[in-house]
Amino acid sequence: MDSGRWRCPAAEGPVRARLRLPGSKSITNRALVLAALSDSPSLLRGPLRARDTSLAVAALRVLGCSISESGTDLAVCPPPDDSGSVAPLTVDVGNAGTVMRFLPAVAAVLSAAPVAFDGDPRARERPVGALLGALRTLGVPIDDDGRGALPFTVHGPGSVRGGAVTLDASGSSQLVSGLLLAAPRFDRGVEVRHEGPPVPSLPHIEMTLRMLHGAGAEVSADGSPRPSLWRVRAGRLRLGDFTVEPDLSNAGPFLAAALVTGGAVTVLDWPADSLQASAGILDVLTRMGAVCTPGPDGLTVTGSGVINGIEADLRDIPELCLPLTSAAALASGPSVFTGVGHTRAQETDRLAAITKEINALGGDVTELPDGLSVRPRPLHASPGQAFESYDDHRMVMAAAVLGLATGGIEVPNVATVGKTFPDFTALWSSMVRGESGT
């Protein structure tokens, strides 16, 4: 992909498309971890190939795993039992939250060597201190010079005591998943209790538990309807032959395109029983005016040409906040999105970034303590006007949605979308041109 500027294509009419999207990043990186911790080799079918997953593969190879490509699949062999090297190791997390938060516990159980973690400058600002504190409580020596952030070093003895731990996971659900995924290899398993403001993206913790259960772990959660206590017993894992679902968060901008243009977009292979928060995605789209129709080959979302303003808590689907904000800026009435205050600490401060860029087009977006208020106004882009990406893949997707109705938008450093979707701009442009039928 060209790392320079990308001119977002404007839609000349309703888009009509049938799309097959790449695999889920969240599922791919969880599956990689479970495969690395399994007792036998695993095969991942249809994993995502993007920067975040490449960083996870590289990190697991550093820890002794053998990972090889087999067509579009990945074959993963856990480290041999005699891989007891004590030479210091280094893991580059880039700006991947899943690598930064999933791999420290894995390093503690797979490596007797010190493992140094570091990454991109922005990654050093993302919350990880609660996880490091929890790992110390569970028996893992960690050196972070008291910062609670990257860089840090895990001095894993090759085993972890485990047990009960309490932490504040309001900064990211990955702080909990990072403990649960490795817990079957802890001597006593783990009991993780959250205390603090609500945990965002709870469906991602449910994803973790379901994938652990599918790999043979004994898991439970307490605190319905929003659990705050999770248990994983010590035991053996066997992921085996595992198929990765399409990434439904990456489907968000394409489905928003149907809403914005009054068109119809079919996402092929949309899972009937998804590990992801599909119900929350479809609920918000329906409330904004779309018709969502499941079929034998996937899900079709159809727009009427009218976008409803809504009030919605996006706590469980925060990755859709930016493309939905773009759609809301083109709606027939105001919208308020809440539950996304934690996204200030993601690849960029997403609430500040989207507010600045939409308002530069003449929009009226206001930051709230926990979200955004969006009042639709006529938008206009000067020829070649930049919509900054802030090194955030979701900002590229938000720009694409706005560009459908606001010609002239250009995104600098568009290659940042390769974090989770390297072919995004090509597939988007094909959709707008009516060339994306499958």
Disulfide bonds with the S-S distance in Angstrom:
none
